[in-house]
Amino acid sequence: MIETPSEETSIRVGFVAGKKVGNAVARNRAKRRLREAFRRVRLKPGTTYVIIADRQVVDAPFASIVSWLEAAIGQESR
């Protein structure tokens, strides 16, 4: 029998990068960087996060992106 995560314990994250971020290459880079930054931040179980990328995400230092996410969700990094 396959167990599926319950809504109480699952964490769902969605990333959005609109055309204002740049061309397809820039949008994909922004989403890749955000995904990696999210792996380094503690997330609350049972929560859904939707992250909307900004132009700054493409060129910002990675440590800045992680600290922006920590501040946005109010948690410390792993």
N, C-alpha and C positions, 0 to 999 in steps of 0.2 A: 504494500500500500504506500502510495506517495503522499508525503505530508506537504501541505502548502502552508506558507507562512500566514499567520493570522493577521488581521488588520491591527491588532494591538502591538505586534512585534515587528511588522514589516516597515521598512523605510523606503519611500518612493521619492525619486528626484528626477525632475525634468529640466532640461536646459534649452533656452531659446536665444537665438542670435539673429536679429533682424538685419535687413539690408543696410541699416545705418552703421553697422559694425564694419562693413566693407564687402569685398567680393566673397565668393564661395570659399576661397582659401582662407581668408581672414576669419570668416564665421566659423569654419571648422576648427581652426586653431584656437579660437576663443573658447569653443565648447570643450575641446580636448584639455585645455589648461584648467577650465573650471572643474571638469570631472576629476582630474588629478588632485586639485586642491581640495575637493570634497572628500577624497579618500583620507586626507590628513586631519579632518575636523570631526569631532564627536557629534553624532546626530542623535536626536531623540527618537526612540522607537515609537512606531505608530504615527509618524508624522509624514506629511507630504511636502516636499520643497519644490518650488518652481523658481529657477534662477534665470534672470534675463541679463544677457551679456551687454556690456557697454564697449565702446571703442577702446577704452583704456585697458581692457583685459588682454588685448592682443599684444601690447608692448610693455605692460607693467612688469616690474620684477615679481617673480613667482611668490616670494615671501609676502609681498603686499596683497596679492590675491588671497592667500591663505588668511591673513589677518583681517581682510575685508569680510570674508565669509564668517570667521569667528565672531566678529563684531555684529554681523547681521543676525546670526542665530544665538548669540550670547553664550558661547561656550568656549572652553579652552581646547587647544589642539591635543592630539594623542601623543 
